[in-house]
Amino acid sequence: MSAPPSAGVVLPPVSDVEAGRRSYRRSRQRRSTGIAVLSTVVFAVVLVVGTTSAPGWPRTQQSFLDPDVARRALPLVLEGLWLNLRVLVVAAVLVLVIGLGVALLRTLRGPLWAPVRLLAALYTDVFRGMPLIVLLYIIGFGVPGLRLQGVPTDKVVLGTTAIVLVYAAYVSEVFRAGIESVHPSQRAAARALGLTHRQTTRLVVLPQAVRNVTPPLLNDLVALQKDVGLISVLGAIDAVRQAQILSATTANFTPYIVAVVLFVLLAVPTARLADWSTARARRRQQAGGIL
């Protein structure tokens, strides 16, 4: 078997000019990193010193950062967070499915589908313009008031329904933007190869559209992770509601801080994943532009 063409090829030595450029770039990178670390440390020190030296800091620390209250509240708030996680998983799946469906309905061609496009546009306009907390009250208290047979009245189910309706409207517009970002020549080429409209959408358009809108979808997921806590306004015992109960019984706001920290820890990995996906998409676009 013959060796590949690249086997045994000796690369030419790096010139002095290129070596100087690489050394300069490394020094600039080390300098930028050092300045960033130093400025962050200085800012943190100023913030801590300024906060702890305030006249009301001892009272504030006792009311918001009591270690004993936090230790007792953590297990109960974690138990409530488990409900938020279950709502998040169900809501995220339903939001993606419904949002994609509405986006596909809005991109249907032909006058025959005009009523469908109108209804899909009406849905997105209404639920994107409606405050989520208002919709939670309307569905959470209005639906049980109708006393309809077979309609669930569980507060968690109703709260999840309201969250899905609002976020699916936002996500549908994200998907629609991704679908419309695919160049028409892609559709024309697929049809020229004999693919039907459905095959073109499923095999050519959607893969590119989903790849284009992955960063904004991840950002919507970050927002969804914190907004699932709003089901507490209906009485569901989630992390926020549990913190509210503990705060009322202990006359201390530390349980809220515990809930906030848990929600932040839940959102940080997704936020970093969104940043990585955005940077990756930007590098891909820049590489395509160079080519």
C-alpha positions in Angstrom: 0.0 0.0 0.0 1.5 3.3 -1.0 1.9 6.1 1.5 -0.5 9.1 1.4 0.8 12.1 -0.5 1.4 14.0 2.7 3.5 11.3 4.4 7.1 12.2 4.8 6.6 15.8 3.8 8.8 18.1 5.8 7.3 21.5 6.5 9.6 24.5 5.9 11.0 26.2 9.0 9.1 29.2 10.3 10.7 32.4 9.2 11.9 35.0 11.7 9.2 37.4 10.7 6.4 34.8 11.3 8.0 33.7 14.6 8.1 37.4 15.7 4.4 37.7 14.8 3.4 34.6 16.8 5.4 35.8 19.8 3.8 39.2 19.6 0.3 37.7 19.5 1.0 35.4 22.5 2.4 38.4 24.5 -0.7 40.5 23.6 -3.0 37.6 24.6 -1.2 37.2 27.9 -1.3 40.9 28.5 -5.1 41.0 27.8 -5.7 38.1 30.1 -3.7 39.7 32.9 -5.6 43.0 32.6 -8.9 41.2 32.5 -8.1 39.2 35.7 -6.7 42.3 37.5 -9.7 44.5 36.6 -12.1 41.7 37.7 -10.4 41.3 41.1 -10.3 45.1 41.7 -14.0 45.4 40.8 -14.9 42.5 43.1 -12.8 44.0 46.0 -14.4 47.4 45.6 -17.9 45.9 45.5 -17.3 43.8 48.6 -15.7 46.5 50.5 -18.3 49.1 49.5 -21.1 46.7 50.5 -19.8 45.5 53.8 -18.8 49.0 54.9 -22.3 50.3 54.5 -24.0 51.3 57.8 -26.9 48.9 57.3 -24.8 45.9 56.3 -25.1 43.9 59.6 -28.9 44.1 59.5 -29.0 43.3 55.8 -26.6 40.3 56.2 -28.8 39.0 59.0 -32.0 39.4 56.9 -30.7 38.1 53.6 -27.6 36.0 54.2 -28.2 34.0 57.4 -26.2 30.8 57.2 -28.4 28.9 59.6 -31.6 29.8 57.8 -30.0 29.0 54.4 -28.9 25.5 55.7 -32.4 24.7 56.9 -34.1 26.1 53.8 -31.9 24.3 51.2 -33.5 20.9 51.3 -37.0 22.2 51.0 -36.1 24.7 48.3 -34.3 21.8 46.4 -37.5 19.8 46.7 -39.4 22.6 45.1 -36.8 23.0 42.4 -37.4 19.4 41.4 -40.9 20.5 40.4 -39.5 23.4 38.4 -37.2 21.0 36.6 -40.0 18.7 35.6 -42.1 21.6 34.4 -39.0 22.9 32.4 -38.5 19.6 30.6 -42.2 19.2 29.6 -42.5 22.9 28.6 -39.3 22.9 26.6 -40.4 19.9 24.5 -43.9 21.2 23.9 -42.5 24.7 23.1 -40.2 23.3 20.4 -42.9 21.1 18.9 -45.6 23.8 18.9 -43.3 26.6 17.9 -42.0 24.6 14.9 -45.5 23.7 13.9 -46.7 27.3 14.0 -43.6 28.4 12.0 -44.3 25.8 9.3 -47.9 26.9 9.1 -46.9 30.6 8.7 -44.5 29.6 5.8 -47.1 27.7 3.8 -47.4 28.9 0.2 -50.5 29.5 -1.9 -53.9 31.4 -1.4 -55.6 28.2 -0.1 -53.6 28.3 3.1 -54.3 32.0 3.8 -56.7 31.3 6.7 -54.2 29.0 8.3 -51.4 31.6 8.0 -53.8 34.2 9.4 -54.6 32.1 12.4 -51.0 31.3 13.0 -50.1 35.0 12.8 -52.9 35.9 15.2 -51.7 33.3 17.7 -48.1 34.7 17.7 -49.3 38.3 17.9 -51.7 37.7 20.8 -49.5 35.5 23.0 -46.3 37.5 22.3 -48.1 40.7 23.4 -49.7 39.2 26.5 -47.7 39.4 29.8 -47.0 35.9 31.0 -48.1 36.5 34.5 -51.5 37.8 33.3 -52.0 34.7 31.2 -51.1 32.6 34.2 -53.9 34.2 36.2 -56.4 33.9 33.3 -55.7 30.2 32.7 -54.9 29.3 36.3 -58.1 30.7 37.8 -60.4 31.1 34.7 -60.2 27.5 33.4 -61.2 25.9 36.8 -64.0 28.5 37.1 -65.6 27.1 33.9 -66.1 23.7 35.6 -65.6 21.9 32.3 -65.7 18.1 32.4 -62.4 16.4 31.5 -60.4 19.6 31.7 -57.5 19.4 34.2 -57.6 21.8 37.1 -54.2 21.0 38.5 -52.2 24.3 39.1 -49.0 22.8 37.7 -50.7 21.7 34.5 -52.4 25.0 34.0 -49.3 26.9 34.7 -47.3 24.9 32.3 -50.0 25.4 29.7 -49.7 29.2 30.0 -45.9 29.1 29.8 -46.0 26.9 26.7 -48.5 29.1 25.0 -46.4 32.3 25.5 -43.0 30.7 24.7 -44.2 28.8 21.7 -45.3 32.1 20.1 -41.7 33.5 20.6 -40.0 30.3 19.4 -42.3 30.0 16.4 -40.9 33.4 15.2 -37.4 32.2 15.8 -38.0 29.1 13.7 -39.7 31.2 11.0 -36.7 33.5 10.8 -34.5 30.5 10.4 -36.7 29.0 7.7 -36.8 32.2 5.8 -33.0 32.7 6.1 -32.4 29.6 3.9 -31.7 30.9 0.4 -34.4 30.3 -2.2 -31.8 28.6 -4.4 -31.6 25.8 -1.9 -35.3 25.1 -2.5 -34.9 25.4 -6.2 -32.0 23.0 -6.3 -33.9 20.5 -4.2 -37.0 20.7 -6.5 -34.8 20.3 -9.5 -33.5 17.1 -8.1 -37.0 15.7 -7.9 -37.8 16.3 -4.2 -41.3 17.2 -3.3 -42.2 20.3 -1.2 -42.4 18.2 1.9 -39.1 16.4 1.3 -37.5 19.7 0.5 -38.7 21.2 3.8 -37.7 18.2 5.8 -34.4 17.3 4.2 -33.0 20.6 3.0 -34.6 23.6 4.7 -35.2 22.5 8.3 -31.7 21.2 9.0 -30.2 24.5 7.9 -32.8 26.6 9.6 -32.4 24.8 12.9 -28.6 25.2 12.7 -29.0 28.9 12.1 -31.4 29.5 15.0 -29.7 27.3 17.6 -28.1 30.2 19.5 -31.4 32.2 20.0 -33.2 29.0 20.9 -30.8 28.3 23.7 -31.2 31.9 24.9 -35.0 31.3 25.0 -34.3 28.2 27.0 -32.4 30.3 29.5 -35.3 32.6 29.9 -37.7 29.6 30.2 -35.6 28.2 33.0 -36.3 31.2 35.2 -39.9 31.8 34.1 -41.0 28.3 35.2 -40.8 29.8 38.7 -43.8 31.9 37.9 -46.1 28.9 38.4 -45.8 29.8 42.1 -48.4 32.6 41.6 -51.0 29.8 41.2 -50.1 28.1 44.4 -47.8 25.4 43.1 -45.2 24.5 45.7 -42.1 25.0 43.6 -38.8 26.5 44.7 -40.1 30.1 44.7 -43.2 29.2 46.6 -41.3 27.2 49.1 -38.9 30.1 49.6 -41.9 32.4 50.2 -43.4 30.0 52.8 -40.0 29.7 54.6 -39.5 33.4 54.5 -42.9 34.0 56.1 -42.2 31.4 58.8 -38.7 32.5 59.6 -39.2 36.3 59.1 -36.1 36.2 57.0 -35.4 36.7 53.3 -32.5 34.2 53.1 -34.7 31.4 51.5 -35.2 33.7 48.5 -31.5 34.0 48.1 -31.2 30.2 48.2 -33.8 29.9 45.5 -32.0 32.6 43.4 -28.7 30.8 43.7 -30.2 27.5 42.6 -31.9 29.1 39.6 -28.7 30.8 38.6 -26.7 27.5 38.9 -29.3 25.9 36.7 -29.1 28.6 34.0 -25.3 29.1 33.8 -24.5 25.9 31.9 -27.2 26.7 29.3 -26.0 30.3 29.0 -22.4 29.1 28.4 -23.7 26.6 25.8 -25.5 29.4 24.1 -22.4 31.6 24.0 -20.4 28.6 22.6 -23.0 28.0 19.9 -23.1 31.7 19.0 -19.3 31.8 18.7 -19.2 28.6 16.7 -21.8 29.9 14.2 -19.9 33.2 13.9 -16.7 31.3 13.1 -18.5 29.2 10.5 -19.9 32.3 8.8 -16.5 34.0 8.8 -14.9 30.9 7.3 -17.5 30.8 4.6 -16.9 34.4 3.9 -13.2 33.8 3.5 -13.8 30.9 1.2 
